[in-house]
């Protein structure tokens, strides 16, 4: 499996000539979802779901399909009948040849005064990759590669470190990093790498790794 990091929370996975994209939002490249056989969206926030860009990708490829939660599916399903699938915690499905399990139900707490929205994470190919979206969801299954939301308005670094410890992946790649400046990156790299208990890695947007 080939993992390619796109900007912020978006990643592309390639296997056997097929491509799965997770969270091609407004902080990612405009063409992040183009060429995908299947697209997974964790929740409705615009840094994870850009309706216009997603519609453009689906219009460009009539065979592309989307799996997402209800709040996102309701915005686009009418325009693409049979191609937008609503999923929730506990569901399993196959998308572009990847086996996917859905874990989690709620977005992390941003502030007690802000109502929490639905958020789902995707465990891919039996734990080879787990993308939690905007939550520190522990799937309760072995995880080889954790897509780690390293910096967000709803988290602090101690929570990120404890999350890595609880999931216990073989390796963790940073995502959700558009707000993390280059000045701060060495601090996160050093502390998560030293305290998380897993190999902590980072890819620049456009860089790839073999899993």
Secondary structure, DSSP 8 states (H G I E B T S, - for coil): -EEEE-STT-EEEEETTEEEEE---TTS-TTTTTT-SEEEE--SSTTT--HHHHHHHHHH-TT-EEEE-HHHHHHHGGGSTTTEEE--TT-EEEETTEEEEEE--B---S-TTS---B--EEEEGGGTEEE--SS----SS--SEEEEE---TT--HHHHHHHHHHH--SEEEEES-TT--HHHHHHHHHHHHHHSSSEEE---TT-EEE-
